[in-house]
Amino acid sequence: MSELKTDLLVLGGGPGGYAAAFLAGDMGMDVTLVDVEANPGGVCLYRGCIPSKALLHLAKLVHETEMASNWGLTFAPPQIDLDRMRTWKNEVVEKLTGGLGQLSSRRKVKYIRGRGTFKSSGQLEIATADGPQTLNFAHAIVATGSHPTTLPFVPHESERVLDSTSALDLKDIPERLLVIGGGYIGLELGSVYAALGSKVTVVEMEDTLLPGADADLVRPLAKRMDAIMHDVWLKTRVTSVTDTGRDLKVTFEGGSTDEAFFDRALVSIGRRPNSKGLGLEATKAVVNQHGFIEVDNQLRTADPRIFAIGDVVGQPMLAHKASHEGRTAVEVIAGHKVAFEPAGIPAVVFTDPEVAWAGLTENEAKAQGIQVEVAKFPWAASGRALTVGATDGITKLIIDPETERILGVGICGAGAGELIAEGMLAIEMGATAEDLKLTIHAHPTLSETVMESAEVFFGQSTHVYRPKRK
């Protein structure tokens, strides 16, 4: 067994892990990054964010060609080449992960491909293809991510049962697809398969899609899902799934039917942290009852030499949260006086239309008894939205009535994931509604809806007549 030494060990090469390792390398630290893949990237690049967005782009193209007939431009039905689609998606992944491998080398970050297990607060054992290695470290950052949640009554060993990873393989286009879970993963992947020709049925146990998101943001998306999905069943619980050898027999509780048959089922009910099997019991780090590693606002665990970031430390399980946590942890290790205390973390659902929000939501304000004013601008009044057929959208601001500071922003519509960045900047900078109102936005753009939402707050929106309430 070979024995190595490093100043900083980063365990896990996803967006949190590689962001941490790269910053540490830039700061001159001796860094070793350990991950099971050939290159950095993690679930996000290999089996999550990036490949799913590539496929969602194809689904959006299908939708746009269908919409074009309303404007006098008719296309023939698309011819679907699954092999080429799969190859293109994989090429995107390989290009990005390969690029990260090159960046790792240029930053002189030592990369070890293998699976790491803590043996103590200062030592990691790595199982590699060439045999075990021991790595002694001064500090460590755990960035091991998460995995899809399973259901005990679902035969997950069946090839007819998919999760967020296997659904991206595009092995075929099932005629009948059941999506269990109406959250962002289920709706994104369900949209892809619906665009490719599957009859998709979405089942959600809550009374709305995207549970937790504000109802007015979900409404335009729900309308679209009703149009492209075969069925959407709310307040419905799946009680059993049986592989008959020909298809899947599924029973329901609370839905419009007690039993139905599907060719495949996608289980998308959330994710769980990858904290088991890491050997953390050999350290002082604490794992709570939900499987999350407990950390403070500097990402320190109870072990002074070990930090943890990303999905493995708690919600929200988002790549960009992990990246910023990773950079914070490195700066703390370097002796800087910093903490991870964002005013908000943007969330984006990359469906068509997209849904995005940041900061305080209207639901959270009501639950916490926080007095706010809500200003909304309907995209039906946006010239740019009209030109791209996106009039069902909405932009809303959550505003402190006393200081007029922007506390939250929500957007549903084309490109909402891009537009939310301005909202997030406004929240972090402590901007007021007047700041947004007075910021000149290019015309005609969808970004104007942010400015006009602020104008609505003052009762002065150019394109909506909505006097301010007295």
Protein Blocks (a to p, Z undefined) as FASTA:
>chain_A
ZZdddfbdcehjbfklmmmmmmmmmnopacddddfbfbehijmlmmmmmmmmmmmmmmmm
mmmmmmmmmnopacddddddfklmmmmmmmmmmmmmmmmmmmmmmnopacdddddddfbf
kbccdddfkbpcddddfbdcddebpaddddfkbcfkbmkbccfklmmnomaccfbdcdeh
jbfklmmmmmmmmmnopacddddfbfbehehiafklmmmmmmmmmmmpmbdcehiacfbd
cdehlaccdddehiabfbdcdfbdcddebccddfehnlpmmmmbdcdfkopacddfkopa
fblkbccehjlnoccddfklmmmmmmmmmmmmnopacddddfbdcdddfbdcddddehjd
fklmmmnopacddddddfklpmklmmnopakbccdddddfklopafbdcdedehklmmmm
mmmmmmmnopafklmmmpccddddfklmmmmmmmmmnopafkbccdddZZ
